[in-house]
Amino acid sequence: MTESKHLNSISWINTILLGLVVLVAGLMKLFVMKPAAVTQMLSGIGFPVASFFAWVLILSEIVFGIAVLARWQLKYTTLVPAFILLVASLTVYWPGTTTNVGNFLIHLTLASNYIYVGQRYGK
């Protein structure tokens, strides 16, 4: 296998994993946590109109997860999950104790990966 084919395979795997990250998170929020729990979580960290933003979050994760999996308009569709992860890292993990440093870094790393994939492979 040549190096370019190997890198192409890695980019496909990376894109699939990135799509699954937000798709699974959205489906978990919808079917396992339930929207009421997401609303409570968002209101607990100070979001105004938490019920509205809970549905925006859930639907965005599902829709943009599918869009990333389909590699549809990656230049643009990767920006929404990156924004969600950035907001989550700054609102949920940043103000916390040092035990949240790992989650903070994971969210920032995933956000930067979305931006990279969108800029590198988006048309």
Residue, then its C-alpha position, 0 to 999 in steps of 0.5 A: m500500500t502506498e503512502s497516499k493510499h494509507l493516508n487516505s484510509i486514515s482520513w476516512i477512518n478519522t472522518i467516520l470516528l468524528g461523525l460518530v462522536v457527535l452522532v452518538a452523543g446526540l442520540m444518547k442525549l435524545f434516547v438515554m438522557k432524555p431532553a429534560a435532563v439536557t435542559q436541566m444540565l444546560s440551565g445548571i450551567g447558566f444557559p438562557v432558554a435552556s429548553f430551546f438550546a437543549w433541542v438545538l444541541i441534540l438536533s445539531e449533534i444528530v444532523f451534523g454527525i450524519a453530515v460528517l459521516a456522509r462527508w457532505q460539505l465538510k468545510y462547513t459542517t465540521l464547524v458546528p461540532a467544533f463549536i459545540l465542543l469548544v463551548a462544552s470545554l469552556t462552560v463545563y470543564w474549564p471552571g472545574t477542578t483539575t480533575n476536569v483537565g483531561n476532559f477539557l483537553i479531549h474536547l479541545t483536541l476533538a474541536s481542533n480535529y474537526i476544524y482540521v478535517g473541514q479545512r483539509y478535506g472540505k471542498 
